[in-house]
Each structure stands twice: as structure tokens, then as C-alpha cells.
Amino acid sequence: MSSPSRALLADRHFRGFWLAQTCLAGIGGTMRFTFVWLVVTLTDWTAAEGIVAGLLGLPAMLFSAAAGTWSDRADRKRLFTTWTTVTVVLLAVFTVVIAAGWATPLVTGVAALVVGTAVMINPPNVNAMVPLLVAPGRLVNAIALQNGAMNAANVGAVIFAGVAIELFGDAGGFALLTVLASLAIVFMRPVVLPVSEITAPTESFMGALRTGLRYTWSTEPVRTMVLLSLVLGSSFSVIQINVPRVVESDFGRDAASAGAVMGAFGIGMMLSSLYVANRPVGRHGLNVAIFIGVGLGGGQFALSLAPSWRSALIVMLLWGVNAGLAMASHRTILQKATAPEMMGRVMGLMMTGFMGGLPIGAAASSVLALSFDPAETMTVVGLCTVAISISLSWRPSIVRLR
């Protein structure tokens, strides 16, 4: 580990935050896998995965902007601790429900909606903390280090969740998520945020929310980056929904294999993120144009053509490398262009795209499932993603950004 990462992690406040958000990230990514796999084992109705995944992401789509507004008006650490505690309780209860044999597709759908509501409060708040904890010149390194750790957590959590499911049944995966949420609370406890950044509200909640929406829509490149977040979230959700079914039905593999394929994406993103974390990056706009504009949909298209689970694993690994390069530049552009007092709201709208894109991808998967198999669904969505991403990112005003 070279100087930038070492310097960041030497600060105990950033280090505690980094460990806490890593645990939280492991929950967010792995939760989609565990819920989708649970539905796969409960029913043969292929549209059910899309419906439950959509319910899981629906709160983020509807309320992430409000969560970001809340973050701008509250003690960010207290907000984190409160809602992570709620998440621990909900996950623990649903683990017991599964272990007792009470889980049904309907119960799972309700649980996805409730747990998704608790989990979606934290991501805008966590991302808004980063500029408070690091110097501006280290922002891209901190974001890349954050992304690398988040994906390392996803790799470990997805793989361990798959193994836990094989060893202990479906409840095992959710028990792992409960432990991760508990650890996040422990790691965040010693973190101290700058007191000067915690300000009293000066307008009503709805007024602050409307101000954030107007600011995001009227400010470039903030608007384009948020729109790209929606494309990213929608496209990747199609992968998360369809890959477990492809691994099970087309490749004849088990939950551990499905977890390994999904985890390969995180390994690739972790490696490229850690590379960026220790090096200066200048051409952020060009990175977004190449790695999001072309690489996002192109990777999904390539994955849809994979003839075996091993080739799918390789494609996911390379796609993850692409994503790590893309996301470090994407969020650096967004946070550098955002006024500090708007950071929570803009991060909330970004998460509306990333996490709230899940219902859009879920709806697309459910509709396309009527005419296409899961691999064909990924082909169609991959080609559409390329067209949309290029139209947003390959503009001179974006490509020139540094």
C-alpha cells in the first residue's frame, strides 16, 4: 500500500468510518443476492425474482432524496447509528422467520420492502461524510479506497453468503448480514465528524428537498452524473436478478457458484479501485465516457454470451475492473462539483439512481421474461445501456472534465 492510502488510513476517524461503511456495503450488495436466491428456492416463477428485487429497491428509488435531505439536517453519525441498529433488528427477525420455515414468496416480498427501507437511509449519509473527513486533494483517493473496500466486502460477503446458504440453509445468508450490520455500529463509534459541518436547519424539510432537486437539475455536471447513476443502477440490477437464474438453470450450478460469479465483479472493482487509490487521476471526464459510456453496457452484453459459469466469472472480473475505474471518476466529478451544503441531497439523488434503479431493472426483467430467457434479457438490456450511456457521456462538456 503506497502513500495516499496509508496516509488516509492513518487517521483513526477516517479508518473507523472506512471500516463501518465497508460492512454496510457488504450488506447492500449481498442483500440483493440473498433475497433473489431465496426466491429462486421458493418458487419456479421466473418473474418473482424481479418483483422481490424491485420491492427491495423501491424505497431507495422513492426516498433516497429525502434521506439525503435528512443527512444535511441531522447529526450524521447519530443518523448512521440509529438506522443501522434498526437494520440489525430487522435482519435478525427475518433470519428467524426463514429458519422456522415461515418464509414464502409473499413474506419475502414484504421483508424486502421493510429491510430495503431501513438500509436505504444510510448510503447518502455515508457518502456525504467523505469530504468532511479528507482534504480536497485526497478526495479521489479516498473515494477509490472506499470503493475498493466496499467491493472487497461485497466479494467476501457474497461468497460467504453463498457458502453459508449451502451449509446452513437460506437463513445462513441473512445471519451473515446481521453480523455485518452489528460490526458497522462498533466501527463507527469512535469516529468524530467536524462540529462546524453540523448545522441547524434553516428551512422546512420539504423546502430543503425541493431546493436540492432544483440545484441538481440546474447544475452541470451534477445533473449528468446523477442521470448516469440511474442508468448504472438499472443496468446492474438486471445482472443481479438474472445471473442467479442463469447459473442455476443454464449452467446447472449451486448458490456458491452464483455467489462466485457475482463476487468476481467485486474483485475486479476492488483491484482497479485500489490502483486508483494510490495514483493521481486527471482525465475524469474521459474515464466516465469510456468506462461508463461504453464499458457498462458492453460488459453486460459480453456476459449474456458467456457459454459457461467459468467464462461468466472471467467476464464479471473484467467488468469489475472497468467499473472501478469508472466509479472513482464518476463520484469525484460529482462531489467536486457539489456545494458542501448540498452534499447530502446530491448524494441522495445519486443513490436514487444507484439503488433506486433496481425497480426499473426489475420491471424490465419481469417484462422481458415474458418473451426472453434470462441470458437474452441481459443481451437486450446491455445494448440499450450502451446507447443511453454514450448519449449522456460522450459530450465535450463531460469528456473535458478533470
C-alpha positions, 0 to 999 in steps of 0.5 A: 500500500503506497502513500495516499492510502496509508496516509488516509488510513492513518487517521483513526476517524477516517479508518473507523468510518472506512471500516463501518461503511465497508460492512454496510456495503457488504450488506447492500450488495449481498442483500440483493443476492440473498433475497433473489436466491431465496426466491429462486428456492421458493418458487419456479416463477421466473418473474418473482425474482424481479418483483422481490428485487424491485420491492427491495429497491423501491424505497431507495428509488422513492426516498433516497432524496429525502434521506439525503435531505435528512443527512444535511439536517441531522447529526450524521453519525447519530443518523448512521447509528440509529438506522443501522441498529434498526437494520440489525433488528430487522435482519435478525427477525427475518433470519428467524422467520426463514429458519422456522420455515415461515418464509414464502414468496409473499413474506419475502416480498414484504421483508424486502420492502421493510429491510430495503427501507431501513438500509436505504437511509444510510448510503447518502449519509455515508457518502456525504461524510467523505469530504468532511473527513479528507482534504480536497486533494485526497478526495479521489483517493479516498473515494477509490479506497472506499470503493475498493473496500466496499467491493472487497466486502461485497466479494467476501460477503457474497461468497460467504453468503453463498457458502453459508446458504449451502451449509446452513440453509437460506437463513445462513445468508441473512445471519451473515448480514446481521453480523455485518450490520452489528460490526458497522455500529462498533466501527463507527463509534469512535469516529468524530465528524467536524462540529462546524459541518453540523448545522441547524436547519434553516428551512422546512424539510420539504423546502430543503428537498425541493431546493436540492432537486432544483440545484441538481437539475440546474447544475452541470455536471451534477445533473449528468452524473446523477442521470448516469447513476440511474442508468448504472443502477438499472443496468446492474440490477438486471445482472443481479436478478438474472445471473442467479437464474442463469447459473442455476438453470443454464449452467446447472450450478449451486448458490456458491457458484452464483455467489462466485460469479457475482463476487468476481465483479467485486474483485475486479472493482476492488483491484482497479479501485485500489490502483486508483487509490494510490495514483493521481487521476486527471482525465475524469471526464474521459474515464466516465465516457469510456468506462461508463459510456461504453464499458457498462453496457458492453460488459453486460452484453459480453456476459449474456454470451458467456457459454459457461459459469467459468467464462461468466466469472472471467467476464464479471472480473473484467467488468469489475475492473472497468467499473472501478475505474469508472466509479472513482471518476464518476463520484469525484466529478460529482462531489467536486462539483457539489456545494458542501451544503448540498452534499447530502441531497446530491448524494441522495439523488445519486443513490436514487439512481444507484439503488433506486434503479433496481425497480426499473431493472426489475420491471424490465426483467419481469417484462422481458421474461415474458418473451426472453430467457434470462441470458437474452434479457441481459443481451437486450438490456446491455445494448440499450445501456450502451446507447443511453450511456454514450448519449449522456457521456460522450459530450465535450462538456463531460469528456473535458472534465478533470 
